Amino acid sequence: RISEAMSKFITDGRRTNLRLDESGDSEFAMISSSFNTMTDDIDSYLQNINELTGAQERQKAELDIASKIQKGFLAPGNLSCKDFEIFATMTPAKNVGGDLYDYVLLDADRILLSISDVSGKGISASMYMAVTLVLMRQFAKMGCSPGEILKRTNDTISEHNPNLLFATAFVGIYDPHTGILTYSNGGHNPPYLLRRKPQLLSGAKNLLLGQKKKKKKKKKKKK
């Protein structure tokens, strides 16, 4: 009976309905007890694997949807105009990430350019990224300068940031008629101007987006 039960379990890959008699203190009783325990443990393990697989499939489906939503927020990969060309691409390390790029034609004389990176990965980072991107677009369309865009975006998201996420961002507004790029850097890596000798765009790094400015303590006057 022990041999038959083991053979069925091995060949079928599933628990057998046969419960072996564990009574007595013989060697067969000990083997039967071990076999019953083994089948119980393996059955429980297989059930957990099936549940985990189902949860992973649901999570994968949610991440795929979030990834499509994230890509929908991003500007098209390229733009060709009379005086300039823009090309951009993003390949996240996971399905959903916190990196973003953006460009928006504000009017005939202004083009918004931005590159940003949100701390962390996954859905929470992508949501933070989407909010940051929308805020920067709106403030740019209101006529704000790059510095004002970063300041207003930071003031908005820092008030509602329970997870203490942050983002770095480089924002520029380009005038194709004058060839002037006005920019501001919120803690992001500075970009290079590609010439025969690449030139690092200078400028101090400002506060990260999502962080409140520390209030300066007033010094008490000594009497």
N, C-alpha and C positions, 0 to 999 in steps of 0.2 A: 504493500500500500504506500509505503514511503517512497519507494522507487517510482511507482506510477504517478504519484503527486508531483514529484520533482521533474519527471519527464514532461508532464503536461505544462508545468509552469515555464520550463525552459523552451519548449517548442512553440507554445502559444503566446508567450510573452505577456501573459496576464495571470492574475491570481486565480488559483483553482478553488472551486467551491468545497473541495474536500478538506475537512478539518481532521487532523490526525489526533489520535488518542494520546494524551499526555500523562495518563494515570500511571502510577508506579514509579520506581526509581531505577528501572533498567536503562541500558544504553539506548534502546529503541525509544523509550519515553523521553529521554533527553534530546535525542535527535528530532523527535516529533515536535517537542516544545520549541526547539530552535527554528525548525522549519515553519511552524505556525507564526512565530514572531517575525521571521524574515519576510514571509508573504504579506503580513500586515504592514510592515515598515515600507516595503517596496510599493505596495498598493497606495499607501498614503503619499509616498514620494511621487508616483506617477500622477496622482490626482493634483498634487501641488504644481507639478510641471505643466499640466494642462491648463490650470487656472492662471499660472504665470504667463503662459504663451498667449492666452486670451487677453490678458491685461496689456501685454507688450504690443499685441496687434492693435488694440484700441489706442494705445499711446502713439504708435506709429502713424495711425490714421489722423489723430489730432495734430501731430507734428507736421504731417504733409499739408493739412489744411492751413495751419499757421504759416508754413513756408510760402504757400501760394498767396496768402494775404499780404505777407511781408514783401514779396516780390512785386505785388500790385501797387504798393506804395512808392516803390522806386521809380525814378525817371527811366525812360527808354535808354538802351545801351549806347546810343550814339545820336549825334545831332550835327548836321552839316548846314552851314549858312554861308553867305557870301564872304564874310571876313574872318570866320573862325570855324573850327571843328571841335566837337566834344566826343570823347569816347570813354566809357566807364563799364566796369564789370565787377561783380561781387560773387565770390565762391565761399560760402560759410563752411567752417570746420564741421558743423553739424547741420541737420535739416534747417534749423532756425538759429540765427545768431544775432548779435547786437551791432554789427557793422552797418553803416549806411553811406550812401553818396546821394547827392541830389543836385539838380540844376533846373532852374525855372526861368523862363523868359518873363521878366516883370513888366517890361514895356519895350519900346523901340531903342531905349538907351541903357537899359540895365538888365544884367543876367545874374541871377543868384547861383553861386557855386558853393557846395558844402561837402565836407567829408567828416564822418564822426564814428566813434566807437563807444558802445555801451559796455559797462562792466558786466561780466558774466556771460552765460550762454542760455539757450533754450527759450521757452515761451515768454517768461518774464522779461528777459532782455529784449526780445523782439517787440513786446508791447511798449516798453520804455522807449525803444528806438522809434516806433511809429509816432508816439506822442511828441517826442523831440523834433522829429522831421516836420510834422504838421505845424507845430508852434513856430519853428524857424521860417517856414514858408509864409505863414500868415503875417508875422511881424515884418518880413521882407516886403510883402505886398502893401503893407501899411506905410512904406517909405522909410523904414528904420535903417540906420547904418549897420554894418556888420557888428560893431561893438554893442549897439543897442539891441540887435537881434539876440546876441548871446546873453546880455544882461536880463532882458525881459523873459527869455526862455528859462534861464536859471531861476529867476524870481518865481516863476509859475510852478515849475516842477519841484522845486525845493520845498514848497509848502505842502506838497502831497507826495511824500516819498517815504512810506513806512519801512520799506526794505533797504533804505539807505543806498540805493543804486546811484551810479554817477555815469556821466558820459564826457568824453573829450570831443571837441569839435573845432574844425577850421572852417570859417565862413568868409567868403569873398563876394564882392559885387563888381562885375566887370562891365566897363563901358567900351563897346566895340568901336565907337567913333573916335574916342581919344586914345584907346589902348591902355587905359589906366585900370588897374585892379586894386580896389580898396578892400582890405581884409582885416580880420581879427582872429586871434587864436585862443581858444578856451582849453588849455591844457593838452592840446593835441600835438603830435609830432609835426614840426614845421615842414612844409613841402619844399621842393627844389624847383628852381627855374632852370630848365634844361637849355644850356648853351654849349659852346665848345668846352667851356669849363663850368660845370654845374654850379649854380649859385643858390645857397640856402637863403630862403626868404626870412629876413630878420624880424624880430618883434618879440616882446615879452609874452610868456605864457600866462594867461589870466586864470581865474578860478575855474575849477571843473564844474560842469553843469550838474545841478542837483545838490550842491553844497551851499549852505547858508554862510554868509559872511559873518565872521566873528565880530561882535561889537567891541569896540575899544573901551577899555575901562577908564573911567574918568579919574584922574589923579586928585586925591584930596589935598586941599590947600592946608598947609600948616599954619596954625594960628600963632 
